[in-house]
Amino acid sequence: MTRHTELSDTDLKKNIKQQKIRFGGNQKLKIYGTLKCKSGKRMKRENRVFFLSEKEATYHGYRPCGHCMRKAYLKWKNGPIQ
């Protein structure tokens, strides 16, 4: 997990191009989604984090976005009750 505040804009673009960053998340809400998600683009820079994979995001306790990752969100929402 990488915080947006720890990256310059140049480093961010480079990491996205090199596929080192593939998902973005909201640190306060614990939600992750695609980099093209409209909801994700509106969040504050200090709340934004980045992940290489969905596995990494779920490992850190984040859930899928209900807008850009609808299938994964519904699977998470309707998953087994623990």
Chimera marker file (.cmm) of the C-alpha trace (Angstrom):
<marker_set name="trace">
<marker id="1" x="0.000" y="0.000" z="0.000" r="1" g="1" b="0" radius="0.5"/>
<marker id="2" x="1.323" y="3.395" z="-1.008" r="1" g="1" b="0" radius="0.5"/>
<marker id="3" x="-0.095" y="6.725" z="0.154" r="1" g="1" b="0" radius="0.5"/>
<marker id="4" x="-0.694" y="9.357" z="-2.493" r="1" g="1" b="0" radius="0.5"/>
<marker id="5" x="0.967" y="12.001" z="-0.313" r="1" g="1" b="0" radius="0.5"/>
<marker id="6" x="4.227" y="10.002" z="-0.482" r="1" g="1" b="0" radius="0.5"/>
<marker id="7" x="4.422" y="10.184" z="-4.295" r="1" g="1" b="0" radius="0.5"/>
<marker id="8" x="5.154" y="13.036" z="-6.650" r="1" g="1" b="0" radius="0.5"/>
<marker id="9" x="2.899" y="13.302" z="-9.701" r="1" g="1" b="0" radius="0.5"/>
<marker id="10" x="5.797" y="12.109" z="-11.887" r="1" g="1" b="0" radius="0.5"/>
<marker id="11" x="6.393" y="9.030" z="-9.720" r="1" g="1" b="0" radius="0.5"/>
<marker id="12" x="2.680" y="8.264" z="-9.688" r="1" g="1" b="0" radius="0.5"/>
<marker id="13" x="2.430" y="8.355" z="-13.493" r="1" g="1" b="0" radius="0.5"/>
<marker id="14" x="5.567" y="6.221" z="-13.800" r="1" g="1" b="0" radius="0.5"/>
<marker id="15" x="4.256" y="3.597" z="-11.360" r="1" g="1" b="0" radius="0.5"/>
<marker id="16" x="0.897" y="3.429" z="-13.151" r="1" g="1" b="0" radius="0.5"/>
<marker id="17" x="2.614" y="3.044" z="-16.525" r="1" g="1" b="0" radius="0.5"/>
<marker id="18" x="4.839" y="0.272" z="-15.132" r="1" g="1" b="0" radius="0.5"/>
<marker id="19" x="1.756" y="-1.478" z="-13.626" r="1" g="1" b="0" radius="0.5"/>
<marker id="20" x="3.112" y="-1.093" z="-10.072" r="1" g="1" b="0" radius="0.5"/>
<marker id="21" x="-0.144" y="0.699" z="-9.186" r="1" g="1" b="0" radius="0.5"/>
<marker id="22" x="-3.399" y="-0.794" z="-10.468" r="1" g="1" b="0" radius="0.5"/>
<marker id="23" x="-6.021" y="0.148" z="-7.865" r="1" g="1" b="0" radius="0.5"/>
<marker id="24" x="-6.777" y="3.182" z="-5.729" r="1" g="1" b="0" radius="0.5"/>
<marker id="25" x="-8.458" y="3.346" z="-2.362" r="1" g="1" b="0" radius="0.5"/>
<marker id="26" x="-9.875" y="5.676" z="0.237" r="1" g="1" b="0" radius="0.5"/>
<marker id="27" x="-7.944" y="5.300" z="3.476" r="1" g="1" b="0" radius="0.5"/>
<marker id="28" x="-10.745" y="6.666" z="5.680" r="1" g="1" b="0" radius="0.5"/>
<marker id="29" x="-13.607" y="4.673" z="4.120" r="1" g="1" b="0" radius="0.5"/>
<marker id="30" x="-11.551" y="1.507" z="3.492" r="1" g="1" b="0" radius="0.5"/>
<marker id="31" x="-12.844" y="1.191" z="-0.105" r="1" g="1" b="0" radius="0.5"/>
<marker id="32" x="-10.760" y="0.356" z="-3.189" r="1" g="1" b="0" radius="0.5"/>
<marker id="33" x="-11.534" y="0.538" z="-6.891" r="1" g="1" b="0" radius="0.5"/>
<marker id="34" x="-10.153" y="1.050" z="-10.366" r="1" g="1" b="0" radius="0.5"/>
<marker id="35" x="-8.059" y="4.082" z="-11.216" r="1" g="1" b="0" radius="0.5"/>
<marker id="36" x="-10.743" y="5.274" z="-13.659" r="1" g="1" b="0" radius="0.5"/>
<marker id="37" x="-13.564" y="5.313" z="-11.093" r="1" g="1" b="0" radius="0.5"/>
<marker id="38" x="-15.397" y="8.646" z="-10.883" r="1" g="1" b="0" radius="0.5"/>
<marker id="39" x="-15.842" y="8.253" z="-7.129" r="1" g="1" b="0" radius="0.5"/>
<marker id="40" x="-12.131" y="7.633" z="-6.651" r="1" g="1" b="0" radius="0.5"/>
<marker id="41" x="-11.133" y="10.651" z="-8.702" r="1" g="1" b="0" radius="0.5"/>
<marker id="42" x="-13.136" y="12.939" z="-6.386" r="1" g="1" b="0" radius="0.5"/>
<marker id="43" x="-11.468" y="11.920" z="-3.124" r="1" g="1" b="0" radius="0.5"/>
<marker id="44" x="-8.936" y="14.079" z="-1.352" r="1" g="1" b="0" radius="0.5"/>
<marker id="45" x="-5.271" y="13.386" z="-2.009" r="1" g="1" b="0" radius="0.5"/>
<marker id="46" x="-4.543" y="12.858" z="1.716" r="1" g="1" b="0" radius="0.5"/>
<marker id="47" x="-7.154" y="10.065" z="1.853" r="1" g="1" b="0" radius="0.5"/>
<marker id="48" x="-5.998" y="8.253" z="-1.309" r="1" g="1" b="0" radius="0.5"/>
<marker id="49" x="-3.866" y="5.107" z="-1.255" r="1" g="1" b="0" radius="0.5"/>
<marker id="50" x="-2.729" y="2.803" z="-4.057" r="1" g="1" b="0" radius="0.5"/>
<marker id="51" x="-2.452" y="-0.962" z="-4.423" r="1" g="1" b="0" radius="0.5"/>
<marker id="52" x="-0.791" y="-3.342" z="-6.844" r="1" g="1" b="0" radius="0.5"/>
<marker id="53" x="-3.586" y="-5.911" z="-6.632" r="1" g="1" b="0" radius="0.5"/>
<marker id="54" x="-7.041" y="-6.621" z="-5.256" r="1" g="1" b="0" radius="0.5"/>
<marker id="55" x="-5.437" y="-9.186" z="-2.966" r="1" g="1" b="0" radius="0.5"/>
<marker id="56" x="-3.244" y="-6.483" z="-1.420" r="1" g="1" b="0" radius="0.5"/>
<marker id="57" x="-6.256" y="-4.188" z="-0.909" r="1" g="1" b="0" radius="0.5"/>
<marker id="58" x="-8.329" y="-6.884" z="0.795" r="1" g="1" b="0" radius="0.5"/>
<marker id="59" x="-5.332" y="-7.886" z="2.906" r="1" g="1" b="0" radius="0.5"/>
<marker id="60" x="-5.293" y="-4.342" z="4.304" r="1" g="1" b="0" radius="0.5"/>
<marker id="61" x="-9.020" y="-4.539" z="5.084" r="1" g="1" b="0" radius="0.5"/>
<marker id="62" x="-10.462" y="-2.630" z="2.120" r="1" g="1" b="0" radius="0.5"/>
<marker id="63" x="-13.707" y="-3.575" z="0.362" r="1" g="1" b="0" radius="0.5"/>
<marker id="64" x="-14.508" y="-3.256" z="-3.373" r="1" g="1" b="0" radius="0.5"/>
<marker id="65" x="-16.166" y="-0.089" z="-4.699" r="1" g="1" b="0" radius="0.5"/>
<marker id="66" x="-19.866" y="-0.453" z="-5.424" r="1" g="1" b="0" radius="0.5"/>
<marker id="67" x="-19.606" y="1.733" z="-8.546" r="1" g="1" b="0" radius="0.5"/>
<marker id="68" x="-16.635" y="0.559" z="-10.596" r="1" g="1" b="0" radius="0.5"/>
<marker id="69" x="-16.315" y="-2.980" z="-9.203" r="1" g="1" b="0" radius="0.5"/>
<marker id="70" x="-19.988" y="-3.953" z="-8.954" r="1" g="1" b="0" radius="0.5"/>
<marker id="71" x="-19.541" y="-7.748" z="-9.212" r="1" g="1" b="0" radius="0.5"/>
<marker id="72" x="-16.774" y="-7.856" z="-6.596" r="1" g="1" b="0" radius="0.5"/>
<marker id="73" x="-18.786" y="-5.528" z="-4.348" r="1" g="1" b="0" radius="0.5"/>
<marker id="74" x="-21.906" y="-7.719" z="-4.523" r="1" g="1" b="0" radius="0.5"/>
<marker id="75" x="-19.806" y="-10.807" z="-3.817" r="1" g="1" b="0" radius="0.5"/>
<marker id="76" x="-18.295" y="-9.034" z="-0.789" r="1" g="1" b="0" radius="0.5"/>
<marker id="77" x="-21.679" y="-7.740" z="0.379" r="1" g="1" b="0" radius="0.5"/>
<marker id="78" x="-23.471" y="-11.076" z="0.048" r="1" g="1" b="0" radius="0.5"/>
<marker id="79" x="-20.558" y="-13.136" z="1.329" r="1" g="1" b="0" radius="0.5"/>
<marker id="80" x="-20.678" y="-15.428" z="4.339" r="1" g="1" b="0" radius="0.5"/>
<marker id="81" x="-21.535" y="-13.889" z="7.686" r="1" g="1" b="0" radius="0.5"/>
<marker id="82" x="-18.753" y="-14.394" z="10.172" r="1" g="1" b="0" radius="0.5"/>
<link id1="1" id2="2" r="1" g="1" b="0" radius="0.2"/>
<link id1="2" id2="3" r="1" g="1" b="0" radius="0.2"/>
<link id1="3" id2="4" r="1" g="1" b="0" radius="0.2"/>
<link id1="4" id2="5" r="1" g="1" b="0" radius="0.2"/>
<link id1="5" id2="6" r="1" g="1" b="0" radius="0.2"/>
<link id1="6" id2="7" r="1" g="1" b="0" radius="0.2"/>
<link id1="7" id2="8" r="1" g="1" b="0" radius="0.2"/>
<link id1="8" id2="9" r="1" g="1" b="0" radius="0.2"/>
<link id1="9" id2="10" r="1" g="1" b="0" radius="0.2"/>
<link id1="10" id2="11" r="1" g="1" b="0" radius="0.2"/>
<link id1="11" id2="12" r="1" g="1" b="0" radius="0.2"/>
<link id1="12" id2="13" r="1" g="1" b="0" radius="0.2"/>
<link id1="13" id2="14" r="1" g="1" b="0" radius="0.2"/>
<link id1="14" id2="15" r="1" g="1" b="0" radius="0.2"/>
<link id1="15" id2="16" r="1" g="1" b="0" radius="0.2"/>
<link id1="16" id2="17" r="1" g="1" b="0" radius="0.2"/>
<link id1="17" id2="18" r="1" g="1" b="0" radius="0.2"/>
<link id1="18" id2="19" r="1" g="1" b="0" radius="0.2"/>
<link id1="19" id2="20" r="1" g="1" b="0" radius="0.2"/>
<link id1="20" id2="21" r="1" g="1" b="0" radius="0.2"/>
<link id1="21" id2="22" r="1" g="1" b="0" radius="0.2"/>
<link id1="22" id2="23" r="1" g="1" b="0" radius="0.2"/>
<link id1="23" id2="24" r="1" g="1" b="0" radius="0.2"/>
<link id1="24" id2="25" r="1" g="1" b="0" radius="0.2"/>
<link id1="25" id2="26" r="1" g="1" b="0" radius="0.2"/>
<link id1="26" id2="27" r="1" g="1" b="0" radius="0.2"/>
<link id1="27" id2="28" r="1" g="1" b="0" radius="0.2"/>
<link id1="28" id2="29" r="1" g="1" b="0" radius="0.2"/>
<link id1="29" id2="30" r="1" g="1" b="0" radius="0.2"/>
<link id1="30" id2="31" r="1" g="1" b="0" radius="0.2"/>
<link id1="31" id2="32" r="1" g="1" b="0" radius="0.2"/>
<link id1="32" id2="33" r="1" g="1" b="0" radius="0.2"/>
<link id1="33" id2="34" r="1" g="1" b="0" radius="0.2"/>
<link id1="34" id2="35" r="1" g="1" b="0" radius="0.2"/>
<link id1="35" id2="36" r="1" g="1" b="0" radius="0.2"/>
<link id1="36" id2="37" r="1" g="1" b="0" radius="0.2"/>
<link id1="37" id2="38" r="1" g="1" b="0" radius="0.2"/>
<link id1="38" id2="39" r="1" g="1" b="0" radius="0.2"/>
<link id1="39" id2="40" r="1" g="1" b="0" radius="0.2"/>
<link id1="40" id2="41" r="1" g="1" b="0" radius="0.2"/>
<link id1="41" id2="42" r="1" g="1" b="0" radius="0.2"/>
<link id1="42" id2="43" r="1" g="1" b="0" radius="0.2"/>
<link id1="43" id2="44" r="1" g="1" b="0" radius="0.2"/>
<link id1="44" id2="45" r="1" g="1" b="0" radius="0.2"/>
<link id1="45" id2="46" r="1" g="1" b="0" radius="0.2"/>
<link id1="46" id2="47" r="1" g="1" b="0" radius="0.2"/>
<link id1="47" id2="48" r="1" g="1" b="0" radius="0.2"/>
<link id1="48" id2="49" r="1" g="1" b="0" radius="0.2"/>
<link id1="49" id2="50" r="1" g="1" b="0" radius="0.2"/>
<link id1="50" id2="51" r="1" g="1" b="0" radius="0.2"/>
<link id1="51" id2="52" r="1" g="1" b="0" radius="0.2"/>
<link id1="52" id2="53" r="1" g="1" b="0" radius="0.2"/>
<link id1="53" id2="54" r="1" g="1" b="0" radius="0.2"/>
<link id1="54" id2="55" r="1" g="1" b="0" radius="0.2"/>
<link id1="55" id2="56" r="1" g="1" b="0" radius="0.2"/>
<link id1="56" id2="57" r="1" g="1" b="0" radius="0.2"/>
<link id1="57" id2="58" r="1" g="1" b="0" radius="0.2"/>
<link id1="58" id2="59" r="1" g="1" b="0" radius="0.2"/>
<link id1="59" id2="60" r="1" g="1" b="0" radius="0.2"/>
<link id1="60" id2="61" r="1" g="1" b="0" radius="0.2"/>
<link id1="61" id2="62" r="1" g="1" b="0" radius="0.2"/>
<link id1="62" id2="63" r="1" g="1" b="0" radius="0.2"/>
<link id1="63" id2="64" r="1" g="1" b="0" radius="0.2"/>
<link id1="64" id2="65" r="1" g="1" b="0" radius="0.2"/>
<link id1="65" id2="66" r="1" g="1" b="0" radius="0.2"/>
<link id1="66" id2="67" r="1" g="1" b="0" radius="0.2"/>
<link id1="67" id2="68" r="1" g="1" b="0" radius="0.2"/>
<link id1="68" id2="69" r="1" g="1" b="0" radius="0.2"/>
<link id1="69" id2="70" r="1" g="1" b="0" radius="0.2"/>
<link id1="70" id2="71" r="1" g="1" b="0" radius="0.2"/>
<link id1="71" id2="72" r="1" g="1" b="0" radius="0.2"/>
<link id1="72" id2="73" r="1" g="1" b="0" radius="0.2"/>
<link id1="73" id2="74" r="1" g="1" b="0" radius="0.2"/>
<link id1="74" id2="75" r="1" g="1" b="0" radius="0.2"/>
<link id1="75" id2="76" r="1" g="1" b="0" radius="0.2"/>
<link id1="76" id2="77" r="1" g="1" b="0" radius="0.2"/>
<link id1="77" id2="78" r="1" g="1" b="0" radius="0.2"/>
<link id1="78" id2="79" r="1" g="1" b="0" radius="0.2"/>
<link id1="79" id2="80" r="1" g="1" b="0" radius="0.2"/>
<link id1="80" id2="81" r="1" g="1" b="0" radius="0.2"/>
<link id1="81" id2="82" r="1" g="1" b="0" radius="0.2"/>
</marker_set>
